[in-house]
Amino acid sequence: MKHRIPIEIISSLLIILFVYTACSKLFEYSLFKSQLANAPFIKQAVPVIAWLLPAAELITAAALTITTTRKAGLYSSFFLLLFFTAYITIMLLSNVHLPCSCGGVIKSLSWKQHLLFNIFFLSLSALGISLSNKESNQVSNKIICAKKGVS
Protein backbone atom coordinates (compact mmCIF):
# COMPACT_ATOMS: atom_id res chain seq x y z
CA MET A 1 0.00 0.00 0.00
CA LYS A 2 2.98 2.30 0.38
CA HIS A 3 3.27 2.61 -3.41
CA ARG A 4 -0.30 3.81 -3.94
CA ILE A 5 0.42 7.57 -3.79
CA PRO A 6 3.39 7.49 -6.22
CA ILE A 7 1.31 5.33 -8.59
CA GLU A 8 -1.52 7.87 -8.35
CA ILE A 9 0.86 10.76 -9.11
CA ILE A 10 2.45 8.94 -12.07
CA SER A 11 -0.98 7.97 -13.41
CA SER A 12 -2.22 11.55 -13.05
CA LEU A 13 0.75 12.94 -14.98
CA LEU A 14 0.23 10.39 -17.74
CA ILE A 15 -3.51 11.12 -17.86
CA ILE A 16 -2.80 14.83 -18.29
CA LEU A 17 -0.22 14.09 -21.01
CA PHE A 18 -2.46 11.74 -23.02
CA VAL A 19 -5.67 13.75 -22.72
CA TYR A 20 -3.81 16.93 -23.66
CA THR A 21 -2.07 15.43 -26.68
CA ALA A 22 -5.16 13.56 -27.90
CA CYS A 23 -7.34 16.66 -27.64
CA SER A 24 -4.70 18.79 -29.35
CA LYS A 25 -4.60 16.33 -32.24
CA LEU A 26 -8.38 16.15 -32.52
CA PHE A 27 -8.94 19.91 -32.21
CA GLU A 28 -6.39 20.51 -34.98
CA TYR A 29 -7.24 17.33 -36.86
CA SER A 30 -6.61 18.65 -40.38
CA LEU A 31 -3.19 19.99 -39.41
CA PHE A 32 -2.36 16.77 -37.52
CA LYS A 33 -3.37 14.64 -40.51
CA SER A 34 -1.39 16.75 -42.99
CA GLN A 35 1.72 16.63 -40.78
CA LEU A 36 1.40 12.84 -40.55
CA ALA A 37 1.12 12.68 -44.35
CA ASN A 38 4.54 14.33 -44.60
CA ALA A 39 6.20 11.68 -42.45
CA PRO A 40 8.22 9.40 -44.71
CA PHE A 41 7.62 6.15 -42.83
CA ILE A 42 3.83 6.18 -42.36
CA LYS A 43 2.33 7.86 -45.43
CA GLN A 44 0.20 4.89 -46.47
CA ALA A 45 -1.33 4.46 -43.00
CA VAL A 46 -2.20 8.11 -42.29
CA PRO A 47 -6.01 7.72 -42.46
CA VAL A 48 -5.90 4.98 -39.84
CA ILE A 49 -3.15 6.46 -37.68
CA ALA A 50 -4.82 9.89 -37.58
CA TRP A 51 -7.76 8.37 -35.66
CA LEU A 52 -5.97 5.50 -33.97
CA LEU A 53 -3.38 7.58 -32.09
CA PRO A 54 -5.77 9.99 -30.35
CA ALA A 55 -8.17 7.12 -29.63
CA ALA A 56 -5.36 5.04 -28.10
CA GLU A 57 -4.26 8.00 -26.01
CA LEU A 58 -7.79 8.60 -24.70
CA ILE A 59 -8.38 4.90 -23.99
CA THR A 60 -5.06 4.76 -22.15
CA ALA A 61 -5.98 7.84 -20.09
CA ALA A 62 -9.35 6.27 -19.26
CA ALA A 63 -7.65 3.03 -18.17
CA LEU A 64 -5.33 5.01 -15.91
CA THR A 65 -8.28 6.63 -14.11
CA ILE A 66 -9.82 3.34 -12.97
CA THR A 67 -8.05 1.41 -10.22
CA THR A 68 -8.85 -2.00 -11.67
CA THR A 69 -7.50 -1.08 -15.12
CA ARG A 70 -4.62 1.12 -13.98
CA LYS A 71 -1.91 -1.51 -14.50
CA ALA A 72 -3.15 -2.07 -18.07
CA GLY A 73 -3.11 1.72 -18.52
CA LEU A 74 0.47 1.88 -17.29
CA TYR A 75 1.51 -0.84 -19.72
CA SER A 76 -0.37 0.91 -22.53
CA SER A 77 1.36 4.19 -21.60
CA PHE A 78 4.71 2.47 -21.69
CA PHE A 79 4.18 0.95 -25.13
CA LEU A 80 2.68 4.12 -26.63
CA LEU A 81 5.59 6.17 -25.33
CA LEU A 82 8.06 3.53 -26.49
CA PHE A 83 6.52 3.72 -29.98
CA PHE A 84 6.61 7.55 -29.96
CA THR A 85 10.19 7.56 -28.66
CA ALA A 86 11.29 5.09 -31.34
CA TYR A 87 9.62 7.24 -34.00
CA ILE A 88 11.38 10.37 -32.74
CA THR A 89 14.69 8.52 -32.66
CA ILE A 90 14.18 7.43 -36.28
CA MET A 91 13.34 11.03 -37.22
CA LEU A 92 16.52 12.26 -35.53
CA LEU A 93 18.70 9.61 -37.14
CA SER A 94 17.21 10.14 -40.59
CA ASN A 95 17.78 13.91 -40.48
CA VAL A 96 14.23 14.49 -41.72
CA HIS A 97 13.16 17.97 -40.65
CA LEU A 98 9.41 17.82 -40.18
CA PRO A 99 7.25 19.64 -37.68
CA CYS A 100 6.06 17.54 -34.75
CA SER A 101 2.49 16.35 -35.14
CA CYS A 102 1.85 16.04 -31.40
CA GLY A 103 -0.16 19.22 -31.05
CA GLY A 104 -0.34 21.92 -28.43
CA VAL A 105 2.74 23.21 -26.66
CA ILE A 106 4.60 19.94 -27.18
CA LYS A 107 4.93 20.57 -30.92
CA SER A 108 7.09 23.62 -30.16
CA LEU A 109 9.84 21.36 -28.78
CA SER A 110 12.81 20.48 -30.97
CA TRP A 111 13.16 16.78 -31.87
CA LYS A 112 15.96 16.40 -29.29
CA GLN A 113 13.88 18.11 -26.59
CA HIS A 114 10.93 15.95 -27.57
CA LEU A 115 13.07 12.84 -27.25
CA LEU A 116 14.10 13.83 -23.71
CA PHE A 117 10.48 14.67 -22.87
CA ASN A 118 9.36 11.23 -24.08
CA ILE A 119 12.16 9.43 -22.28
CA PHE A 120 11.09 11.16 -19.06
CA PHE A 121 7.48 10.02 -19.45
CA LEU A 122 8.59 6.57 -20.65
CA SER A 123 10.64 6.28 -17.45
CA LEU A 124 7.64 7.38 -15.40
CA SER A 125 5.55 4.67 -17.04
CA ALA A 126 8.21 2.05 -16.30
CA LEU A 127 8.41 3.22 -12.69
CA GLY A 128 4.61 3.09 -12.42
CA ILE A 129 4.60 -0.48 -13.74
CA SER A 130 7.33 -1.49 -11.31
CA LEU A 131 5.54 0.07 -8.34
CA SER A 132 2.23 -1.42 -9.44
CA ASN A 133 3.80 -4.88 -9.62
CA LYS A 134 5.30 -4.45 -6.14
CA GLU A 135 1.90 -3.29 -4.87
CA SER A 136 0.23 -6.36 -6.41
CA ASN A 137 2.83 -8.65 -4.83
CA GLN A 138 2.26 -7.08 -1.39
CA VAL A 139 -1.50 -7.53 -1.70
CA SER A 140 -1.05 -11.15 -2.86
CA ASN A 141 1.26 -11.88 0.06
CA LYS A 142 -1.27 -10.43 2.53
CA ILE A 143 -4.03 -12.58 1.05
CA ILE A 144 -1.89 -15.71 1.22
CA CYS A 145 -0.91 -14.96 4.83
CA ALA A 146 -4.53 -14.30 5.76
CA LYS A 147 -5.59 -17.63 4.27
CA LYS A 148 -2.85 -19.43 6.19
CA GLY A 149 -3.71 -17.57 9.40
CA VAL A 150 -0.32 -15.87 9.56
CA SER A 151 -0.08 -12.20 10.51
C-alpha positions as CSV (number, residue, x, y, z in Angstrom):
1,M,0.0,0.0,0.0
2,K,3.0,2.3,0.4
3,H,3.3,2.6,-3.4
4,R,-0.3,3.8,-3.9
5,I,0.4,7.6,-3.8
6,P,3.4,7.5,-6.2
7,I,1.3,5.3,-8.6
8,E,-1.5,7.9,-8.4
9,I,0.9,10.8,-9.1
10,I,2.4,8.9,-12.1
11,S,-1.0,8.0,-13.4
12,S,-2.2,11.5,-13.1
13,L,0.7,12.9,-15.0
14,L,0.2,10.4,-17.7
15,I,-3.5,11.1,-17.9
16,I,-2.8,14.8,-18.3
17,L,-0.2,14.1,-21.0
18,F,-2.5,11.7,-23.0
19,V,-5.7,13.8,-22.7
20,Y,-3.8,16.9,-23.7
21,T,-2.1,15.4,-26.7
22,A,-5.2,13.6,-27.9
23,C,-7.3,16.7,-27.6
24,S,-4.7,18.8,-29.4
25,K,-4.6,16.3,-32.2
26,L,-8.4,16.1,-32.5
27,F,-8.9,19.9,-32.2
28,E,-6.4,20.5,-35.0
29,Y,-7.2,17.3,-36.9
30,S,-6.6,18.7,-40.4
31,L,-3.2,20.0,-39.4
32,F,-2.4,16.8,-37.5
33,K,-3.4,14.6,-40.5
34,S,-1.4,16.7,-43.0
35,Q,1.7,16.6,-40.8
36,L,1.4,12.8,-40.5
37,A,1.1,12.7,-44.3
38,N,4.5,14.3,-44.6
39,A,6.2,11.7,-42.5
40,P,8.2,9.4,-44.7
41,F,7.6,6.1,-42.8
42,I,3.8,6.2,-42.4
43,K,2.3,7.9,-45.4
44,Q,0.2,4.9,-46.5
45,A,-1.3,4.5,-43.0
46,V,-2.2,8.1,-42.3
47,P,-6.0,7.7,-42.5
48,V,-5.9,5.0,-39.8
49,I,-3.1,6.5,-37.7
50,A,-4.8,9.9,-37.6
51,W,-7.8,8.4,-35.7
52,L,-6.0,5.5,-34.0
53,L,-3.4,7.6,-32.1
54,P,-5.8,10.0,-30.3
55,A,-8.2,7.1,-29.6
56,A,-5.4,5.0,-28.1
57,E,-4.3,8.0,-26.0
58,L,-7.8,8.6,-24.7
59,I,-8.4,4.9,-24.0
60,T,-5.1,4.8,-22.2
61,A,-6.0,7.8,-20.1
62,A,-9.3,6.3,-19.3
63,A,-7.6,3.0,-18.2
64,L,-5.3,5.0,-15.9
65,T,-8.3,6.6,-14.1
66,I,-9.8,3.3,-13.0
67,T,-8.0,1.4,-10.2
68,T,-8.9,-2.0,-11.7
69,T,-7.5,-1.1,-15.1
70,R,-4.6,1.1,-14.0
71,K,-1.9,-1.5,-14.5
72,A,-3.1,-2.1,-18.1
73,G,-3.1,1.7,-18.5
74,L,0.5,1.9,-17.3
75,Y,1.5,-0.8,-19.7
76,S,-0.4,0.9,-22.5
77,S,1.4,4.2,-21.6
78,F,4.7,2.5,-21.7
79,F,4.2,0.9,-25.1
80,L,2.7,4.1,-26.6
81,L,5.6,6.2,-25.3
82,L,8.1,3.5,-26.5
83,F,6.5,3.7,-30.0
84,F,6.6,7.5,-30.0
85,T,10.2,7.6,-28.7
86,A,11.3,5.1,-31.3
87,Y,9.6,7.2,-34.0
88,I,11.4,10.4,-32.7
89,T,14.7,8.5,-32.7
90,I,14.2,7.4,-36.3
91,M,13.3,11.0,-37.2
92,L,16.5,12.3,-35.5
93,L,18.7,9.6,-37.1
94,S,17.2,10.1,-40.6
95,N,17.8,13.9,-40.5
96,V,14.2,14.5,-41.7
97,H,13.2,18.0,-40.6
98,L,9.4,17.8,-40.2
99,P,7.2,19.6,-37.7
100,C,6.1,17.5,-34.8
101,S,2.5,16.3,-35.1
102,C,1.9,16.0,-31.4
103,G,-0.2,19.2,-31.1
104,G,-0.3,21.9,-28.4
105,V,2.7,23.2,-26.7
106,I,4.6,19.9,-27.2
107,K,4.9,20.6,-30.9
108,S,7.1,23.6,-30.2
109,L,9.8,21.4,-28.8
110,S,12.8,20.5,-31.0
111,W,13.2,16.8,-31.9
112,K,16.0,16.4,-29.3
113,Q,13.9,18.1,-26.6
114,H,10.9,16.0,-27.6
115,L,13.1,12.8,-27.3
116,L,14.1,13.8,-23.7
117,F,10.5,14.7,-22.9
118,N,9.4,11.2,-24.1
119,I,12.2,9.4,-22.3
120,F,11.1,11.2,-19.1
121,F,7.5,10.0,-19.4
122,L,8.6,6.6,-20.7
123,S,10.6,6.3,-17.5
124,L,7.6,7.4,-15.4
125,S,5.5,4.7,-17.0
126,A,8.2,2.1,-16.3
127,L,8.4,3.2,-12.7
128,G,4.6,3.1,-12.4
129,I,4.6,-0.5,-13.7
130,S,7.3,-1.5,-11.3
131,L,5.5,0.1,-8.3
132,S,2.2,-1.4,-9.4
133,N,3.8,-4.9,-9.6
134,K,5.3,-4.5,-6.1
135,E,1.9,-3.3,-4.9
136,S,0.2,-6.4,-6.4
137,N,2.8,-8.6,-4.8
138,Q,2.3,-7.1,-1.4
139,V,-1.5,-7.5,-1.7
140,S,-1.1,-11.1,-2.9
141,N,1.3,-11.9,0.1
142,K,-1.3,-10.4,2.5
143,I,-4.0,-12.6,1.0
144,I,-1.9,-15.7,1.2
145,C,-0.9,-15.0,4.8
146,A,-4.5,-14.3,5.8
147,K,-5.6,-17.6,4.3
148,K,-2.8,-19.4,6.2
149,G,-3.7,-17.6,9.4
150,V,-0.3,-15.9,9.6
151,S,-0.1,-12.2,10.5
